[in-house]
Amino acid sequence: MSICKQPIYPHRVRRVPDQFSWVDHRLVRECYIDHISMGAASLYLFLITVSDSQGLSYYSDQSLEKRLGLDDMELEGARQELIVQRLVGWQRPLYQVLSLDHRRVDYD
């Protein structure tokens, strides 16, 4: 089976930020990292590392759980945190790391 990789959110394709790093400094500067768990942070780091130039990647839940040391519920929770914070889009099996050109969700 061939997977067609099309951005889930074409208007949110990430670009290399001005500081020239795939890890956008706004992740820290705008406190995104302060509002996600370690599991979500590790999933995000993995996804930004393996995604292509459009932020797209697809890994099975089983592969992600094995590589990140997460169980089913931890992976689902981590993924939901990233979706709620608008850091990733997900349509099984495709992930899209999103641009940070928006405001994070603050539940405090």
Backbone as ProteinMPNN parsed JSONL, in Angstrom:
{"seq_chain_A": "MSICKQPIYPHRVRRVPDQFSWVDHRLVRECYIDHISMGAASLYLFLITVSDSQGLSYYSDQSLEKRLGLDDMELEGARQELIVQRLVGWQRPLYQVLSLDHRRVDYD", "coords_chain_A": {"N_chain_A": [[0.837, -1.174, 0.0], [0.636, 2.125, -0.912], [1.34, 5.232, 0.512], [-0.084, 8.343, 0.233], [1.427, 11.345, 0.566], [0.289, 14.207, 1.551], [0.026, 17.514, 2.721], [-1.796, 17.911, 5.732], [-2.746, 20.276, 6.673], [-2.409, 22.529, 4.482], [-1.955, 25.307, 4.515], [-0.399, 25.659, 6.705], [2.188, 24.743, 6.435], [5.39, 24.151, 7.575], [8.225, 26.309, 7.753], [11.736, 26.997, 7.442], [12.775, 28.708, 10.226], [13.825, 32.162, 10.852], [16.121, 32.07, 12.489], [17.397, 29.862, 11.553], [16.96, 27.0, 12.169], [15.421, 23.891, 12.566], [14.081, 23.471, 14.863], [12.08, 25.644, 16.096], [12.743, 28.616, 17.756], [10.69, 29.888, 19.036], [9.25, 27.92, 20.231], [10.226, 27.672, 22.799], [10.517, 30.38, 23.599], [7.909, 31.421, 23.365], [6.622, 29.86, 25.129], [5.438, 27.347, 24.496], [6.575, 24.858, 25.098], [6.336, 24.79, 27.819], [3.79, 23.973, 28.298], [3.313, 21.354, 27.662], [3.611, 17.812, 28.182], [6.376, 15.623, 29.147], [6.248, 13.349, 27.557], [4.811, 14.3, 25.321], [6.609, 16.253, 24.474], [8.798, 14.647, 23.76], [7.68, 13.175, 21.672], [7.16, 15.277, 19.876], [9.787, 16.218, 19.373], [10.833, 13.91, 18.142], [9.18, 13.809, 15.853], [9.791, 16.281, 14.541], [12.347, 15.727, 13.885], [12.272, 13.554, 12.093], [10.565, 14.301, 10.049], [9.685, 15.439, 6.72], [10.472, 18.127, 4.377], [8.073, 19.472, 4.366], [7.101, 19.036, 6.81], [5.977, 16.569, 7.131], [5.37, 13.203, 8.125], [5.169, 9.688, 8.675], [4.625, 7.315, 11.032], [3.967, 4.258, 12.568], [1.806, 3.665, 15.392], [2.826, 1.62, 16.967], [5.592, 1.61, 16.295], [6.329, 4.204, 17.157], [5.736, 4.015, 19.89], [7.571, 2.071, 20.679], [10.074, 3.284, 20.04], [9.965, 5.614, 21.604], [9.417, 4.774, 24.127], [6.823, 4.661, 25.157], [3.489, 3.772, 26.234], [0.304, 2.638, 24.854], [-1.726, 4.414, 25.817], [-0.204, 6.568, 26.766], [1.028, 7.475, 24.41], [-1.238, 8.237, 22.911], [-2.189, 10.288, 24.573], [-0.01, 12.086, 24.482], [0.011, 12.732, 21.758], [-2.521, 13.964, 21.553], [-2.118, 16.216, 23.185], [-0.257, 17.638, 21.622], [-1.795, 18.142, 19.375], [-3.895, 19.698, 20.454], [-2.403, 21.906, 21.311], [-1.803, 22.884, 18.893], [0.495, 22.135, 17.552], [0.969, 19.93, 15.979], [-0.618, 18.265, 13.218], [-2.773, 15.501, 12.613], [-3.701, 12.694, 10.843], [-4.438, 9.54, 10.792], [-2.268, 7.523, 8.94], [-0.659, 9.719, 9.081], [1.398, 12.365, 10.161], [1.677, 15.879, 10.619], [3.963, 18.297, 11.249], [3.339, 21.417, 12.428], [3.514, 24.888, 11.461], [4.539, 27.583, 13.6], [2.97, 29.831, 13.444], [0.865, 31.041, 14.893], [-1.158, 31.457, 17.849], [-0.489, 29.752, 20.842], [-2.517, 27.399, 22.714], [-3.781, 28.237, 25.815], [-4.468, 26.965, 28.845], [-4.307, 27.72, 31.44]], "CA_chain_A": [[0.0, 0.0, 0.0], [1.389, 3.37, -1.015], [0.718, 6.325, 1.255], [0.023, 9.641, -0.426], [1.795, 12.349, 1.559], [-0.173, 15.557, 1.269], [-0.158, 18.208, 3.992], [-3.12, 17.917, 6.328], [-3.056, 21.706, 6.713], [-1.482, 23.138, 3.523], [-1.661, 26.702, 4.88], [0.441, 25.664, 7.899], [3.448, 24.054, 6.156], [6.454, 24.844, 8.303], [9.358, 26.862, 7.009], [12.903, 27.187, 8.302], [12.683, 30.033, 10.848], [14.94, 33.084, 10.608], [17.333, 31.684, 13.21], [17.921, 28.706, 10.84], [16.898, 25.776, 12.949], [14.092, 23.29, 12.447], [13.431, 23.667, 16.15], [11.796, 27.068, 16.152], [13.007, 29.173, 19.078], [9.427, 30.281, 19.646], [8.799, 26.795, 21.045], [10.608, 28.033, 24.167], [10.278, 31.8, 23.849], [6.47, 31.668, 23.514], [6.173, 28.96, 26.207], [4.77, 26.111, 24.081], [7.203, 23.743, 25.794], [5.878, 24.824, 29.208], [2.409, 23.511, 28.368], [3.189, 19.973, 27.216], [4.292, 16.826, 29.02], [7.625, 15.068, 28.595], [5.872, 12.44, 26.467], [4.469, 15.124, 24.16], [7.846, 16.889, 24.016], [9.619, 13.648, 23.072], [7.015, 12.893, 20.392], [7.389, 16.434, 19.015], [11.188, 16.175, 18.945], [10.966, 12.827, 17.176], [8.513, 14.186, 14.601], [10.524, 17.316, 13.808], [13.595, 15.117, 13.417], [12.068, 12.612, 10.984], [9.655, 14.792, 9.016], [10.269, 15.983, 5.499], [10.514, 19.592, 4.31], [6.733, 20.003, 4.611], [6.715, 18.642, 8.154], [5.186, 15.341, 7.054], [5.978, 11.905, 8.419], [4.212, 8.697, 9.148], [5.144, 6.209, 11.819], [2.869, 3.557, 13.24], [1.776, 3.8, 16.846], [3.728, 0.61, 17.519], [6.968, 2.093, 16.127], [6.526, 5.357, 18.036], [5.754, 3.536, 21.279], [8.84, 1.373, 20.909], [11.182, 4.237, 19.993], [9.844, 6.65, 22.634], [9.172, 4.158, 25.43], [5.47, 5.027, 25.588], [2.457, 2.768, 25.997], [-0.793, 3.136, 24.004], [-2.399, 5.581, 26.413], [0.748, 7.685, 26.828], [1.172, 8.005, 23.056], [-2.475, 8.94, 22.575], [-2.206, 11.531, 25.349], [1.02, 12.981, 23.942], [-0.466, 13.194, 20.455], [-3.619, 14.898, 21.795], [-1.54, 17.467, 23.678], [0.34, 18.355, 20.488], [-2.893, 18.594, 18.522], [-4.57, 20.789, 21.168], [-1.511, 23.061, 21.297], [-1.641, 23.236, 17.473], [1.876, 21.881, 17.137], [0.915, 18.927, 14.919], [-1.867, 17.759, 12.687], [-2.662, 14.046, 12.514], [-4.736, 11.871, 10.234], [-3.777, 8.242, 10.738], [-1.049, 7.4, 9.726], [0.184, 10.863, 8.725], [1.595, 13.507, 11.057], [2.232, 17.092, 10.042], [4.456, 19.282, 12.2], [2.777, 22.672, 11.953], [4.234, 26.128, 11.699], [4.151, 28.239, 14.849], [2.427, 31.139, 13.075], [-0.425, 31.171, 15.569], [-1.019, 31.528, 19.3], [-0.714, 28.473, 21.495], [-3.687, 27.33, 23.568], [-3.375, 28.372, 27.22], [-5.558, 26.553, 29.711], [-4.025, 28.117, 32.827]], "C_chain_A": [[0.884, 1.241, 0.0], [0.626, 4.474, -0.289], [0.982, 7.63, 0.521], [0.283, 10.687, 0.648], [1.414, 13.732, 1.059], [-0.346, 16.256, 2.61], [-1.607, 18.159, 4.459], [-3.638, 19.35, 6.371], [-2.09, 22.427, 5.776], [-1.092, 24.577, 3.87], [-0.748, 26.801, 6.093], [1.729, 24.875, 7.674], [4.571, 24.846, 6.81], [7.572, 25.278, 7.367], [10.533, 26.966, 7.977], [12.808, 28.59, 8.89], [13.93, 30.876, 10.582], [16.23, 32.662, 11.298], [17.958, 30.411, 12.639], [18.069, 27.48, 11.73], [15.511, 25.194, 12.761], [13.358, 23.35, 13.77], [13.276, 25.172, 16.329], [11.97, 27.568, 17.586], [11.738, 29.603, 19.789], [8.82, 29.159, 20.486], [9.09, 27.061, 22.519], [10.188, 29.463, 24.48], [8.791, 32.108, 24.081], [5.801, 30.612, 24.404], [5.365, 27.742, 25.762], [5.269, 24.935, 24.92], [6.746, 23.664, 27.246], [4.496, 24.197, 29.384], [2.213, 22.103, 27.817], [4.01, 19.07, 28.133], [5.603, 16.372, 28.382], [7.325, 14.121, 27.436], [5.551, 13.203, 25.196], [5.713, 15.796, 23.594], [8.72, 15.879, 23.269], [8.997, 13.275, 21.733], [7.26, 14.035, 19.413], [8.824, 16.446, 18.488], [11.402, 15.085, 17.906], [10.377, 13.242, 15.827], [9.254, 15.28, 13.847], [11.84, 16.774, 13.262], [13.389, 14.281, 12.165], [11.202, 13.153, 9.855], [10.395, 15.384, 7.829], [10.169, 17.509, 5.498], [9.15, 20.247, 4.507], [6.24, 19.656, 6.019], [5.958, 17.339, 8.218], [5.998, 14.102, 7.398], [4.875, 10.943, 8.819], [4.967, 7.542, 9.79], [3.951, 5.561, 12.486], [2.935, 3.818, 14.739], [2.771, 2.839, 17.481], [5.189, 1.07, 17.42], [7.264, 3.26, 17.066], [6.606, 4.925, 19.498], [7.084, 2.873, 21.607], [10.0, 2.364, 20.99], [11.159, 5.236, 21.146], [9.585, 6.089, 24.03], [7.822, 4.533, 26.018], [4.529, 3.842, 25.405], [1.342, 3.413, 25.166], [-1.417, 4.418, 24.541], [-1.478, 6.793, 26.483], [0.934, 8.311, 25.451], [-0.064, 8.793, 22.655], [-2.557, 10.277, 23.307], [-1.219, 12.55, 24.813], [0.563, 13.579, 22.612], [-1.58, 14.222, 20.642], [-3.116, 16.237, 22.313], [-0.982, 18.293, 22.528], [-0.716, 18.889, 19.539], [-3.589, 19.795, 19.168], [-3.718, 22.057, 21.151], [-1.204, 23.536, 19.872], [-0.189, 23.132, 17.01], [1.946, 20.84, 16.036], [-0.515, 18.729, 14.455], [-1.693, 16.256, 12.54], [-3.907, 13.471, 11.883], [-4.066, 10.537, 9.979], [-3.482, 7.844, 9.31], [-0.133, 8.624, 9.6], [0.19, 11.942, 9.8], [2.078, 14.677, 10.216], [2.665, 18.001, 11.185], [4.053, 20.634, 11.632], [3.695, 23.853, 12.232], [3.748, 26.723, 13.021], [3.595, 29.633, 14.581], [1.028, 31.346, 13.636], [-0.155, 31.293, 17.061], [-1.299, 30.148, 19.88], [-1.977, 28.556, 22.345], [-3.222, 27.343, 25.01], [-4.579, 28.058, 28.087], [-5.333, 26.938, 31.164], [-4.995, 29.158, 33.319]], "O_chain_A": [[1.78, 1.372, 0.834], [-0.584, 4.624, -0.459], [2.127, 7.974, 0.228], [-0.544, 10.891, 1.536], [2.12, 14.342, 0.255], [-0.828, 15.635, 3.558], [-2.53, 18.345, 3.666], [-4.819, 19.603, 6.134], [-1.045, 22.895, 6.228], [0.012, 25.008, 3.536], [-0.357, 27.903, 6.479], [2.312, 24.38, 8.639], [4.686, 26.057, 6.621], [7.811, 24.668, 6.325], [10.34, 27.016, 9.192], [12.765, 29.567, 8.142], [14.958, 30.361, 10.143], [17.317, 32.87, 10.759], [18.95, 29.923, 13.181], [19.174, 27.006, 11.995], [14.524, 25.928, 12.792], [12.129, 23.285, 13.795], [14.228, 25.874, 16.671], [11.403, 26.998, 18.518], [11.711, 29.676, 21.018], [7.979, 29.409, 21.349], [8.289, 26.712, 23.387], [9.572, 29.72, 25.514], [8.457, 32.962, 24.903], [4.576, 30.489, 24.428], [4.663, 27.152, 26.584], [4.477, 24.119, 25.392], [6.766, 22.587, 27.842], [4.083, 23.922, 30.51], [1.086, 21.697, 27.535], [4.969, 19.507, 28.769], [5.897, 16.697, 27.232], [8.059, 14.092, 26.448], [5.969, 12.803, 24.109], [5.863, 15.9, 22.376], [9.321, 16.222, 22.251], [9.718, 13.078, 20.754], [7.54, 13.79, 18.24], [9.05, 16.66, 17.297], [12.078, 15.307, 16.901], [11.002, 13.049, 14.784], [9.342, 15.217, 12.62], [12.381, 17.302, 12.29], [14.232, 14.291, 11.268], [11.111, 12.524, 8.801], [11.56, 15.774, 7.92], [9.819, 18.109, 6.514], [9.072, 21.444, 4.785], [5.098, 19.948, 6.373], [5.355, 17.022, 9.243], [7.159, 13.973, 7.011], [3.793, 11.348, 9.244], [5.817, 6.896, 9.176], [3.026, 6.248, 12.919], [3.99, 4.149, 15.28], [3.476, 3.2, 18.422], [5.941, 0.924, 18.384], [8.32, 3.303, 17.697], [7.446, 5.416, 20.251], [7.65, 3.088, 22.679], [10.818, 2.289, 21.907], [12.214, 5.661, 21.618], [9.537, 6.84, 25.004], [7.69, 4.704, 27.23], [4.741, 3.005, 24.527], [1.426, 4.59, 24.816], [-1.61, 5.384, 23.804], [-1.924, 7.922, 26.282], [0.992, 9.534, 25.327], [0.048, 9.894, 22.118], [-2.953, 11.285, 22.72], [-1.537, 13.734, 24.699], [0.71, 14.778, 22.373], [-1.588, 15.247, 19.961], [-3.632, 17.284, 21.924], [-1.204, 19.502, 22.46], [-0.554, 19.966, 18.964], [-3.843, 20.797, 18.499], [-4.245, 23.158, 20.996], [-0.435, 24.478, 19.676], [0.286, 23.925, 16.197], [2.881, 20.854, 15.234], [-1.476, 18.985, 15.181], [-0.57, 15.784, 12.36], [-5.026, 13.727, 12.328], [-3.237, 10.403, 9.078], [-4.412, 7.83, 8.504], [1.038, 8.563, 9.974], [-0.857, 12.373, 10.284], [2.794, 14.497, 9.231], [1.84, 18.428, 11.994], [4.383, 20.959, 10.492], [4.54, 23.81, 13.126], [2.661, 26.39, 13.495], [3.741, 30.524, 15.418], [0.12, 31.777, 12.925], [1.001, 31.231, 17.478], [-2.231, 29.463, 19.459], [-2.45, 29.648, 22.661], [-2.362, 26.55, 25.393], [-5.578, 28.777, 28.074], [-6.097, 26.522, 32.035], [-4.898, 29.6, 34.463]]}, "name": "protein", "num_of_chains": 1, "seq": "MSICKQPIYPHRVRRVPDQFSWVDHRLVRECYIDHISMGAASLYLFLITVSDSQGLSYYSDQSLEKRLGLDDMELEGARQELIVQRLVGWQRPLYQVLSLDHRRVDYD"}
